[in-house]
Amino acid sequence: MDAVVIGAGPAGLMAAEALARAGRSVVIVEAKPSAGRKLLMAGKSGLNLTKDEPFERFLAAYGEAEDWLKPMLQAFRPEDVKAWAEGLGQPVFTGSSGRVFPEVMKASPLLRAWLGRIGAEMRLRWRWTGFEESALRFETPQGQRLVQAEVTVLALGGGSWARLGSDAAWVPWLQEIGVEVAPIVPANMGFRVTWSPHMARWFGAPVKGCLLTAGNREARAEFVVSEHGVEGGGIYALYRELREGAGLVLDLFPDLTVEDLAARLARPRGKASLSNHLRKLLGLEGVRMALVNEVARPLPEGAALAAKLKALDLPLAGPRPLDEAISTGGGVTRASVSDGLMLRARPGTFVAGEMLDWEAPTGGYLLTGCLATGLWAGRHAGAWRG
């Protein structure tokens, strides 16, 4: 075969299209029965394509990988993502937070149009199982197949949502040929909390109006109490600090000072219970009151209670399992690939998407990163001649 792309997610499909435009004859190989399964799952929550904000701020979201990814993201900026989607017949809009979505708020129309435009052969239920000397080895419905490819792009995803195709099974196969792979770790994930039985009635409830702090980072966003712990936007915004062991602190009244709260709490409560007193004075009720009772009992009073409501420590018991994470960090290191994302250990083989050692928060950064690295790898693979 001339050009083989392994993995039919966003990075793989972008690489395949770039290869086809470069005049290569492209075969996309996918282990699952259909393409773009994780993209379709993302579309169930609206398909956040990218983030409309100043480019330097956009770049900063990629943390320590910012310098590495900068040329790739410059070649496929957020405005290019929007133009790409609209070129597939999917008008987009920008929400109040700067997040960009297709107007239809789902992925299937975009994916259908994209697959129709790429111009590549697709082989489904072909699972890559590593290298055999110069060949690629696959398990297929017809048995084992060995494929010689002039150029290959690997876009197999990270290590979460294995049922959708990202299982990190590729890690040992690359390590065997001398590729450095940073440990795969969860990113944009929930964290475990050992709740008492009293919290069961609040599972699934959103916690609003809080300021969350972990280490030196803050996020003013809601999160959700779940059976297994906490998850949602506010938690995902702090996942790196929490993953490294920082404590999670909730300010339940970010618009009031400790002194403001203490002054309100000093008002006489008569025969009212403390819970009713807090509800009437502060509007503290529902899941927010449940959290206070869960982690702060026995409740102090006066200024001590005001301080507690401004800094409620939520005890975490570590991240949820890797497979539940929205995305993963770790992967093929920068040192293991050329500037064009070709493996130094295997010329002619390129890597894209979540297989690479970068991570980013939710909010459009993940998908843009996958598309940009896929395009970059595809263009360089298209120009490569062994």
Buried (B, 14 or more C-beta within 10 A) or exposed (E): BEBBBBBBBBBBBBBBBBBBBBEBEBBBBBBBEBBBBBBBBBBEEBBBBBBBBEEEEBBEBBBEBBEBBBEBBEEBBBEBBBEBBEEBEBEBEBEEEBBBBBEBEBBEBBBEBBBEBBEBEBBBBBBBBBBEEEEBBBBBEEEEBEBEBBBBBBBBBBBBBEEBBBBBBBBEBBEEEEBBBBEBBBBBBBBBBEBEEEBEEBEEBBBEEBBBBBBEEBBEBBBBBBEBBBBBBBBBBBBBBBBEEBEBBBBBBBEBEBEEBBEBBEEEBEEEEEBEBBBEBBEBEBBBBBBBEBBBEEBEEEBEBBBBBBEBEBEBEEBBEBBBBBBBBBBBBBEBBEEEBBBEBBEBBBBBBBBBBBBBBBBBBBBBBBBBBBBBBBBBBBEBEE
